[in-house]
Amino acid sequence: MHAMRYQRPLLRMPATCDGCGAAFHLEHALDCRKGGLVIQRHNEIRDALGDLASKAFRNVIKEPIVKEANIRDGTPALIADISIRGLWQPQAVALLDVRVVDIDAPSHIHRNAVAVISSAEEEKKRKYNSAAEARRASFTPFVVSTDGMLGREANFLLKR
């Protein structure tokens, strides 16, 4: 990250992506869903949140099933990143799902960072809210940019 911040060249970069075989460069590393850093950075944030939550709460589950898969219509299971009992209300389950957004991606070039992160939060809510409510759980999106900018709800969660 220091190389990005100070606009310095990255050292010891592979010539090709280990996931898809494309030419490897910084933008590809931030965006490739088969290789690069996308899954790794997501999982590191998920694991850090889970570890932090387990120090304050007893019942923390990684990758809880929010909604079972439906074999008849082919709908896949809906799985959150973390479940925490007692986060917002005593004995109530709070589901969290992490999303890391590259606000410098070409698809976001004409939007400001806050709008991009806000949009990602709303997208997560559309995906999870009804399934969470059916389980009598709350849902909180944890959105952070590749630069470390937190979404409004992630910021509120960390202040909790």
N, C-alpha and C positions, 0 to 999 in steps of 0.2 A: 504493500500500500504506500510505503514511503516513496517509491519510484513514481507512482501515479501523482501523488500530491506535489512532488517537486519537479515533475515532468522530466524525469531522468530515464534513460533506457533501462529496460529490465535485463538482468544478466542471467545466463544459463537457462535460456528458454529453449524448449525442444523445437525442432523444425516443423513437426506435424503433431496434431492433436491425438492423444492416446485413445480417444473415444470414437472419433469419426474420420480421422485421417486427413482432415483439411489442414491448410497452412495455419500454423499457430502464431497468434499475436495477442496482444492484450485484450482487444475487443472480443476476439473469439473465446478467450479464456473466461471472460465474464458472461458470455451468452450461450455457449455450447451446452446443450442438455445431455449430451452423451459422454462428454469428457470435460476437460476444463475444470472450473472451480464451482460450478453452480450447485451441485449436490453437496459437495464438501462444505461449502460455507453455510448452506442451509442447515445441515446436520450439526455443525459446530454450534450454531446459535441455538438450535433445538436442545442439544445436550447441555449447554451452559444454562439455559433457562430451567431445564428439568432439574439439574443439580442444585441450582439456587433455590428453586421451589421446594425441593425435598429437605432443605435445611430449615424451612419455616413451616412446612405442612407435612402431615404424615402420609396422606394418600395421594401420591403423584404417580401417574401412569404415562409411560411413553407410548405413542402411537395407538391410542384407544380407537376402537371401531365406533363411529358415530351412527352409521347406518349400514346394515348388512347388505351384501350384494344381492341383487334380484336375478336369479338364474333364468326366470321366465322371459323377462324383457331385456336381459343382458346388461342391466345397470351395474356398474362396478361398486364395490364397497366404498363408503366415504370414511376416511380415516383422518383424524386430527393429529397434531404433533404431540400435544400434552393435555392431560386431564388433571385438574387440581381440585380436590374436595376442600371447600371452605375458603376459597380465594376471595370471592365477593360477598358470600353469605354463608353463615354456619351450615354445615352439612350439605350444601348445594354444590353441584359439580360445575366447574368452569372449564370449557374446552378452549384450547389455544391452537392456532395454526400459524406457522412462520412463513413469511414470504420475503425474499431478498430481491430488490428491484434495482436494476441498473438505470439510474436516471439520466445517464449520458448516452443511452442506446439511441440509434437513429430513429426509432419509432417514437421517442419521447422528446426529440430535439426542439419542438415548438411549444412545449409545455414547461411550466416551472416545476421545480422539485416537489413542492408541497402538493400541487395538483396531481402529480404522478403517484405519490405515496398515498394520498387520499383516495384516489381511484382504485388502487390496489387493495386498500382496506375495504372499500365498498364491494369490490368483486369477491373478496373472501366472505363477507357477510352474506351476499346473495347465495353463495355456494353452501354455507354451513348453517345459517340461522334457523331455517325451518326444521332441519334434522336435529339440531341441538334442542330446540323447543319441544320437539316430539319426545325427547329423552328427559325433559324438564331440566335442562342444563342451559347455561349461558354460553355465549361464544365471544371470544375476543381475538381479533386478528393482530398478529405481531409482525408489523411491516417495518423493514429497515432497508435503507439504500446501500449499495455497494460502498459508498463513501462513509457510511456510519450514521446517516441521518435517520432518526427514529420517527415513525408515524405517531400521530396523536395518541392512539390507543396504546401503543407500545410504551410510549413515554409515561402515560398515566399508570400503566401496569407496573413499571419499574419504580415509580414513586410510591407505590402501595407498599 
